[in-house]
């Protein structure tokens, strides 16, 4: 079973639109929808915005439904200068950019001196994502792999976006991915974060761009999820 976590309704509905035989379960006021994409069982839920909501939803999903893998999909703001609205990023690693224990001699994003500040995606799962990427032939947008930065803030500052790119090398920033990743890593469940760009650093308001392109971002992520499921099914047949 694949677990799919989204933050907002447009992202959840894009996933549900690609699922069959859906039935709902309510757990601590979160609606979990069980169904299938292709021949693969899936469980999806809308966590709500932010790291605490994302972590709570992930742990509930893991405890109740025991997914073999977890995917977090949604929108993100571009940090990498070559990204455009609609491009898709697959996480190689995640970092919580708003964690700051530098007063204790730690790097930004690090919780402990014995551990990296980056939570690495599962290598085997990443290879499967790359196979799915290779099947997407669409000159309208790019699909790239790279680090993703997460924090409890909607970033509308060009200066801050540049800082995040220089400090972490992150391709994009959003508000849930690293929290999902941290719970999955602790529970030893492979994860990947899939983000489509809804806004980018320029003279426009990021809020306005997000409102204009959030549906496009949701549909791009959901479509990639379908392709990823097909890759996993073909591998199982082999």
N, C-alpha and C positions, 0 to 999 in steps of 0.2 A: 504494500500500500504506500502511496505517495501522499504526504501531507502538503497542503498548499495554503500558505498564510498571506493574507492581504491586509492592508490598513483601512481602506475606504470602500464604499459601496460600488463605485465604478469598476474597481479592480476585481472585487468579489464577483460582480455580475458578469464580467468578461470571462471569468473561469467557469461559472455556472452555465453560461451559454454554450460551453463546449463539453459539458458533462451529461451523461445519460443516467436514467433510473435513479434520480436523486431523492434521498429522504433526509429529513432534518432531525437533529438531536440538539437539545438545549442543555448546556452545562454551565452553571454559574453565570447565567444571563448572556452567554455567547452561543450563537447559533452555529453549529457544525453541520455541514452538508456532506453526506456520504453518497458516492456514486461512482461512475467510471468514465475514463477517457480512453477510447479504444477498448482494449480488454484489460486495462489496468484499474484496479480499485483506487479511489482517491478520497481524501477527506479534506475539505476546505473550510476556512473560517475567516471572518473579518475581525481582526484584533482590535481595531481602533488605532489612533495615531500615537506614536511615541514609543520609547524603549520599554517602559514598564508594561504597557498594554501588550506589546509584542512578545515580551518574555513570558507574561502570564498566559497568553493564548498558546504559545509554543509548548509550555510545560503541561498545560491541560490536555493539549492534543497528544503529546507523547504518552502521558500517563493513561489516558482513556482509550486511545485508538491505536497506539503502537505502530506508527508508520515506519517503513524501512528507510525512507529518505524524506527530507523536508525541503521544500522550495518556498522561498519568500519572493513574491513578485510585486511590482508597483512602479511608481514614477520616481524620478530623481532629478536633481539639478546638476548640470554639467560643470565639471571642474577642468577636465582636460581640454585644452584649447582647440583640438581638432574635432570635438563632438558637436553634433547638431541635434535639434529637436527631432525625436523619433528614433534616434540611434539606440541600440540595446547594449547594455553592459552585463557581462557575466562575471560574478565575483571570483577572483583568485584568493582574496583575503578580505577581512573586514576589520575596521578599527573604530572605537568610540572616541571621536575627536574631542568631545567635551569632558572627557575624564582628565583631570589635571592634578597629579600628585608630584609635580616638579619640585615642590617645597621639600620633598623627602628624597630628592635626587633621582627620581624616576623620569623616564621620557613621557611626553604628552601621550595619552591614550593607554598607558600601562597601569595595571593594578598592582603588580608585584614585580620585584626585581628578577625573579627566577623565571618569568614567563614573558614571551614576546607580546608587544602591544597589539600585534596583528593576529587574528583568528583565521587560520588557514582553511580554505575549502578542501574537501576530500579529493585526493588526486585522481582516484578512479572515476568519481562522479564528474570531475572537471573534464576528463577525457571524453566521457559520454556527451557532455555539453558541447564540446568541440566538434564531435561528429554531427550533432544536431545543427550546429552553426554552419557546417560545410554544406548542408542540404538547403540552406536558405539562399536563393539566388534572387536578389532584389536590389537593383541599383539605387533605390530610393533611400536606403538607410544602411548604416554599418552595424555589424555585431562584433564587439570587442571584448576581450577579457582584461581585467585589471582590478586593483584594490578599490573598495568602496568605503567611504567614511560616513559614520552614523552619529547623530547628535539630536538632542531634544530642542531643536530650533529650526524654523524654516528660514533658510539663509537667503536674504535678499540684498546682500552686500557684496559688490564686486571685490572690494578689498579683502573681505573674509574668504571668499572663494579662492582668490589667488593664494592666500596664506595656507589654506587647506591643501591645495595642490602642491605647493612647495614643501610643506612640512611633512605630508604623509604620502605624496605621490598618488593620491586617490583620483580616480577618473570621474567620480560623481559623489554627491552627498545627499543623504536622505535621513529618515527618522526612525527606522525600525531594524534594518538588516543585521547590524552587529549584535543586537540583543537576541534576535532569533539564532544567529550563529553561536553565540555564547552558550545558550541553553542546549543547543544541539551538540556542541562540542563536549559539554559536561555530561550529556546523556549518551555520548558515543554514537550519534546518528549522523550519517552523511548529510550535508546541506549544501545548497547553493542559493545565492541571492541574484535575482534577475531584475534589472532595472532598465526602463526606457526613459529617455531624456524628455522631460516636459518643459524645461526652461534652461537658459544658458546665460552666462555673463555678457551683458551688453547694455545698451542705454535704456532698454525697456524694463518695466517692473517685472521681477520674477513671479510675483503673485498673479499678474495679468496673464503672463505666458502660461503659467501652470493651469489657470482656469480654461484657457483656450485649447490646451493640448493634453490635458489629463486623460481624456477618453482615448486618444490616439495611443498614448503610452500604455494604457491598460490593455488595449487590443493587441498591441505588438508583443507584450509580455505573455499574454494568454496564448497567442499563436505559437510563440516559441516553446511554451510548455507542451503544447500538443506535439510538436516535432520532437521534443526531448522524450516524451512518452513513447513515441514510435521507435526511436533509437533503442530505448531500454527493452522494448518488446522484441525487436529484432535480435538484440544480443541474447536475450533469454532463449529464443528459438535456436540460435546457433550453439 
